[in-house]
């Protein structure tokens, strides 16, 4: 079965975070997943990831471009956030221990603990792609 996939091009304005979070909530609902603790946690992690991207890649510049893609499969959700700002080097911050949250940020810790896969890929010219994957651990309601 093909995923439900939606792509959005938005400015790096934090006002769009809640708009896209609501969109993702409704997209999950369309895919047959109803609001529960798992979907609430996913939405929270997505909001943290998007805010973190705006803050770190663009230093809160609200005019730069961002691309966000959601793909809802029968058993998983994939979220891709593409920025064109400052490149992040994940190898300098590789620990997932809560003790290191002051240096890495508690938000990144929460994202990594909520999602099943978090991968940042830097791009050669500038910016990078953050991919979040969550296996949906319950059956879709028909």
C-alpha positions as CSV (number, residue, x, y, z in Angstrom):
1,X,0.0,0.0,0.0
2,X,1.3,3.4,-0.9
3,X,1.9,5.9,1.9
4,X,-0.1,9.1,2.4
5,X,2.6,11.7,1.6
6,X,2.4,15.4,1.9
7,X,5.1,18.0,1.2
8,X,5.2,21.5,2.5
9,X,7.5,24.4,1.7
10,X,7.3,27.0,4.5
11,X,9.3,29.9,5.8
12,X,11.4,29.3,8.9
13,X,8.8,31.1,11.0
14,X,7.9,29.4,14.3
15,X,4.2,30.3,13.7
16,X,4.1,27.5,11.2
17,X,5.1,24.9,13.8
18,X,1.7,24.6,15.3
19,X,0.0,24.7,11.9
20,X,2.1,21.7,10.7
21,X,1.6,19.9,14.0
22,X,-2.2,20.2,13.5
23,X,-1.8,19.1,9.9
24,X,0.2,16.0,11.0
25,X,-2.4,15.2,13.7
26,X,-5.1,15.2,11.0
27,X,-3.0,13.3,8.6
28,X,-2.5,10.5,11.1
29,X,-6.2,10.5,11.7
30,X,-6.8,10.2,7.9
31,X,-4.4,7.2,8.0
32,X,-6.6,5.6,10.6
33,X,-4.6,6.4,13.7
34,X,-6.5,8.1,16.5
35,X,-5.2,10.4,19.1
36,X,-3.6,8.6,22.0
37,X,-0.3,8.8,24.0
38,X,1.8,7.6,21.0
39,X,0.4,10.2,18.6
40,X,0.6,12.9,21.2
41,X,4.3,12.0,21.8
42,X,5.0,12.0,18.1
43,X,3.4,15.4,17.6
44,X,5.4,16.8,20.6
45,X,8.7,15.4,19.2
46,X,7.9,16.8,15.7
47,X,7.3,20.3,17.2
48,X,10.6,20.1,19.1
49,X,12.5,19.0,16.0
50,X,11.0,21.8,13.8
51,X,11.6,24.5,16.4
52,X,15.2,23.2,16.9
53,X,15.8,23.3,13.2
54,X,14.6,26.9,13.0
55,X,16.7,27.9,16.1
56,X,19.9,26.2,15.2
57,X,20.0,26.2,11.4
58,X,18.6,29.8,10.9
59,X,19.3,31.4,14.3
60,X,15.6,32.3,14.4
61,X,15.6,34.1,11.0
62,X,11.9,33.7,10.0
63,X,12.3,34.2,6.3
64,X,14.5,31.3,5.2
65,X,13.0,28.3,3.4
66,X,12.2,24.9,5.0
67,X,10.7,21.8,3.5
68,X,8.7,19.4,5.6
69,X,7.4,16.0,4.3
70,X,5.1,13.6,6.1
71,X,4.7,10.0,4.9
72,X,2.1,7.8,6.8
73,X,2.5,4.1,6.0
74,X,0.3,1.3,7.5
75,X,3.0,0.5,10.1
76,X,5.1,3.7,10.4
77,X,5.4,7.4,10.1
78,X,8.3,9.2,8.4
79,X,9.0,12.9,8.8
80,X,11.6,14.7,6.8
81,X,12.7,18.3,7.6
82,X,15.1,19.9,5.1
83,X,16.8,23.2,5.9
84,X,19.2,25.3,4.0
85,X,20.9,27.0,7.0
86,X,23.9,26.3,9.2
87,X,25.0,22.7,9.0
88,X,24.9,20.7,12.2
89,X,27.6,18.2,13.0
90,X,26.0,15.3,14.9
91,X,29.3,13.5,15.5
92,X,30.3,16.2,18.0
93,X,27.1,15.4,20.0
94,X,26.7,11.6,19.8
95,X,25.8,10.7,23.4
96,X,22.1,9.9,24.2
97,X,22.7,10.0,27.9
98,X,20.3,12.3,29.8
99,X,23.3,13.5,31.8
100,X,24.6,15.3,28.7
101,X,21.3,17.2,28.1
102,X,22.8,20.5,29.1
103,X,25.3,20.4,26.1
104,X,23.0,18.7,23.6
105,X,19.6,20.0,24.7
106,X,16.8,18.2,26.4
107,X,14.7,18.6,23.3
108,X,17.1,16.4,21.3
109,X,17.0,13.8,24.0
110,X,13.2,13.8,24.0
111,X,13.1,13.5,20.2
112,X,15.6,10.5,20.3
113,X,13.6,8.7,23.0
114,X,10.3,9.3,21.3
115,X,11.2,8.3,17.7
116,X,12.5,5.0,16.6
117,X,15.0,6.6,14.2
118,X,16.5,10.1,14.2
119,X,19.1,10.7,11.5
120,X,20.6,14.0,10.5
121,X,22.4,14.2,7.1
122,X,24.4,17.3,6.4
123,X,24.6,18.6,2.8
124,X,27.8,19.6,1.1
125,X,26.6,23.1,0.1
126,X,24.6,24.1,3.2
127,X,21.9,22.8,5.5
128,X,20.8,19.3,6.1
129,X,18.0,16.8,6.3
130,X,16.6,15.6,9.6
131,X,14.6,12.3,9.2
132,X,12.4,11.0,12.0
133,X,10.8,7.6,11.8
134,X,8.3,6.1,14.3
135,X,6.9,2.6,14.0
136,X,3.3,2.7,14.9
137,X,2.8,-0.1,17.4
138,X,-0.9,-0.6,17.2
139,X,-3.3,-1.6,14.5
140,X,-4.9,0.9,12.3
141,X,-8.6,1.4,13.0
142,X,-10.8,0.9,9.9
